[in-house]
Amino acid sequence: MSLNQNILVKLKQAGFRINGKWLVKGVSLNIEKGKIVTLIGPNGSGKSTTAKIALGIYKKIDGEVEKYTNKVGYVPQKISIDWTLPLRVNDFMVLTENLKDEAINEALSLTGVIHLKDKNLGDLSGGEFQRVLLARAISKKPDLLVLDEPVQGVDFTGEIALYELIKKISDELNCGILLISHDLHTVMSATDHVVCLNGHVCCSGSPLDVAKNDEYKALFGEQASQILTRYKHSHDHIHTNEGEIKKN
């Protein structure tokens, strides 16, 4: 067992290559209960590969992966659905899982979409569908939740609301989260630790520490760094499911 009982997954100089080409190399990180680790980097930088290493999907890896839980939830970057099928949210929740109605209701309630339980998937907005995907991933109360670009197809206000929801899930379930994001600016308020990748670890640390790092600036630009350094997310308000902002 791990010396730190909160550690769920530990990567030590982990890497993966196909046909002699490294997709990512030399990644070290810990994912702990109740903490959010965010992977950022340009397209092709190895973010999804690193997530799949942590999940144990890739077996023949370089380095080491120590995994201390098998209770894992996963929201992949892409999911293929025939939107013409009359598939309700409730049907989708039990498509590959044997879930009791109580577990379904609890998960949909936590992600704010219980009212959509009998609605067809094809009638959902982008933000609603992402919340359903999150509900499906947490329905069995995992210790580890891996989210690969979980705010796709969502506008800026919806992105912030989803990241706040992800933080709420981490707090309420006390699960560790490995989050892949394209934008550190919007996710920083919910993130404990950031790993910036570009085929290898360019830099890592708190969001503000990473924003000040020269390698982060080289990848994302000085302007992105300045915006992030100035950014302080106020928690005196909440974002509703409809995108409105209300005072607490």
C-alpha positions in Angstrom: 0.0 0.0 0.0 0.9 3.6 -0.4 2.6 5.4 2.5 0.2 8.3 1.9 -3.3 6.7 2.3 -4.8 9.5 0.2 -2.9 8.7 -2.9 -5.0 6.9 -5.6 -2.6 6.9 -8.5 1.1 7.6 -8.7 3.0 8.0 -12.0 6.8 7.8 -11.9 8.6 8.9 -15.0 5.8 7.3 -17.1 5.8 7.3 -20.8 4.3 5.6 -23.8 5.5 5.1 -27.4 4.2 3.5 -30.6 6.5 2.3 -33.3 9.4 4.0 -31.7 7.7 7.4 -31.4 7.1 8.8 -27.9 3.6 10.1 -27.4 4.6 11.3 -23.9 7.6 10.7 -21.8 8.9 11.2 -18.2 5.6 12.1 -16.5 5.5 12.0 -12.7 2.4 13.0 -10.7 0.2 12.0 -7.8 -3.6 12.0 -7.7 -5.0 12.1 -4.2 -8.5 11.9 -2.7 -10.3 15.2 -2.8 -7.7 16.8 -5.1 -7.9 17.9 -8.7 -4.9 17.5 -11.0 -5.2 19.3 -14.3 -3.2 18.4 -17.5 -2.8 21.2 -19.9 -0.9 21.6 -23.2 -1.3 22.0 -26.9 -2.9 19.4 -29.2 -0.7 16.3 -29.4 1.1 17.1 -26.2 0.3 13.8 -24.6 -2.6 14.8 -22.3 -5.0 12.0 -23.3 -2.1 9.5 -23.4 -1.1 10.4 -19.8 -4.7 9.9 -18.7 -4.8 6.5 -20.3 -1.6 5.6 -18.6 -3.1 6.5 -15.3 -6.2 4.5 -16.1 -4.1 1.4 -16.9 -5.4 1.3 -20.5 -1.8 1.3 -21.8 0.1 -1.7 -20.4 3.5 -1.6 -22.1 4.7 1.7 -20.7 8.0 3.2 -19.7 8.4 4.1 -16.0 5.9 3.0 -13.3 2.3 3.4 -12.4 1.1 2.6 -8.9 -2.7 2.3 -8.6 -4.4 2.0 -5.3 -8.1 1.9 -6.4 -10.2 0.1 -9.0 -13.2 2.3 -8.4 -12.8 4.6 -11.4 -15.1 6.9 -13.4 -14.1 8.1 -16.9 -15.5 10.7 -19.3 -13.6 10.2 -22.6 -12.9 13.1 -25.0 -15.0 11.6 -27.7 -18.1 9.4 -27.5 -20.0 8.0 -30.5 -23.7 8.2 -30.2 -26.4 7.7 -32.9 -28.4 10.8 -32.1 -31.4 9.6 -34.2 -32.0 6.8 -31.6 -34.8 7.6 -29.1 -32.5 7.1 -26.2 -33.6 8.7 -23.0 -31.1 10.0 -20.3 -32.4 7.3 -18.0 -31.7 4.6 -20.6 -28.2 6.0 -21.3 -27.3 5.8 -17.6 -27.9 2.0 -17.5 -26.7 1.3 -21.0 -23.5 -0.5 -19.8 -24.1 -0.4 -16.0 -26.5 -2.1 -13.7 -27.6 0.8 -11.6 -30.4 1.1 -9.1 -32.9 4.0 -9.6 -31.7 5.6 -6.3 -28.1 5.8 -7.6 -29.3 7.2 -11.0 -31.3 9.9 -9.2 -28.5 10.8 -6.8 -26.0 11.2 -9.6 -28.3 13.2 -11.9 -29.3 15.4 -8.9 -25.7 16.1 -8.0 -24.9 17.2 -11.6 -28.1 19.3 -11.8 -30.0 17.4 -14.5 -32.5 15.2 -12.6 -35.3 17.1 -14.5 -33.9 15.7 -17.8 -34.2 12.0 -16.8 -36.9 11.2 -19.3 -35.7 13.5 -22.1 -34.0 12.1 -25.2 -30.3 12.6 -25.5 -30.7 14.2 -28.9 -32.7 17.0 -27.4 -30.1 18.0 -24.9 -27.8 21.1 -25.1 -24.0 20.6 -25.1 -23.8 21.6 -21.4 -26.7 19.3 -20.5 -25.1 16.3 -22.2 -21.8 16.9 -20.5 -23.6 17.0 -17.1 -25.3 13.6 -18.0 -21.8 12.2 -18.9 -20.5 13.4 -15.5 -23.5 11.8 -13.8 -22.9 8.5 -15.5 -19.2 8.6 -14.5 -20.0 9.3 -10.8 -23.0 7.0 -10.5 -21.0 4.3 -8.7 -19.2 6.8 -6.5 -15.7 6.3 -7.8 -12.5 7.1 -5.9 -10.9 8.3 -9.1 -12.5 10.4 -11.8 -10.7 11.0 -15.1 -12.2 13.7 -17.3 -10.9 14.3 -20.8 -11.9 17.7 -22.0 -15.3 17.6 -20.2 -16.5 21.0 -21.3 -16.6 20.4 -25.1 -19.4 22.1 -27.0 -20.1 24.4 -24.1 -20.0 28.2 -24.1 -17.7 30.2 -21.8 -20.3 30.7 -19.0 -21.2 27.1 -19.2 -17.6 26.1 -19.0 -17.2 28.0 -15.7 -20.4 26.4 -14.3 -19.1 22.9 -15.3 -15.7 23.5 -13.6 -17.5 24.6 -10.5 -19.6 21.4 -10.6 -16.4 19.3 -11.0 -15.0 21.0 -7.9 -18.3 20.3 -6.1 -18.2 16.6 -7.1 -14.6 16.3 -5.8 -15.6 17.8 -2.5 -18.8 15.8 -2.0 -17.5 12.4 -3.1 -14.0 13.1 -1.8 -12.7 11.6 -5.1 -9.5 12.4 -6.8 -9.9 14.0 -10.3 -7.5 13.9 -13.2 -8.8 16.7 -15.5 -7.7 17.4 -19.1 -8.3 21.0 -20.1 -7.4 23.3 -23.0 -7.7 26.5 -20.9 -6.0 27.0 -17.5 -7.7 30.4 -17.2 -11.2 29.0 -16.7 -10.2 25.9 -14.7 -7.8 27.5 -12.3 -10.3 28.2 -9.5 -11.1 24.5 -9.2 -7.5 23.1 -9.6 -5.1 22.1 -6.9 -2.2 21.1 -9.1 -1.3 21.7 -12.8 1.0 19.7 -15.1 1.8 21.4 -18.3 2.8 18.9 -21.1 4.4 19.1 -24.5 5.4 15.5 -25.0 7.1 15.8 -21.6 6.5 17.8 -18.4 7.3 21.4 -19.2 6.4 22.6 -15.7 4.1 21.8 -12.8 2.8 23.3 -9.6 -0.1 25.6 -8.6 -2.0 27.4 -11.4 -0.3 30.7 -10.6 3.1 29.1 -10.4 2.6 27.5 -13.8 1.3 30.7 -15.3 4.6 32.5 -14.3 6.8 29.7 -15.8 8.7 30.6 -18.9 7.9 27.3 -20.6 4.1 27.9 -20.1 4.6 31.4 -21.5 6.4 29.9 -24.5 3.5 27.6 -25.2 0.6 29.8 -24.5 2.0 33.3 -24.8 2.8 36.2 -22.5 -0.8 37.5 -22.7 -2.3 34.2 -21.4 0.2 34.3 -18.5 -0.7 37.9 -17.6 -4.5 37.2 -17.8 -4.1 34.2 -15.6 -1.9 35.9 -13.1 -4.5 38.7 -12.7 -7.4 36.3 -12.5 -9.0 35.9 -9.2 -12.3 33.9 -9.2 -14.9 35.3 -6.9 -16.9 32.8 -4.9 -19.6 35.3 -3.7 -21.8 34.0 -6.6 -23.0 30.9 -8.2 -23.6 29.9 -11.9 -27.1 28.4 -12.5 -27.6 25.6 -15.0 -29.1 28.2 -17.3 -25.9 30.3 -17.2 -27.2 33.0 -15.0 -25.1 34.4 -12.1 -26.7 34.8 -8.7 -25.4 36.1 -5.4 -25.0 33.6 -2.6 
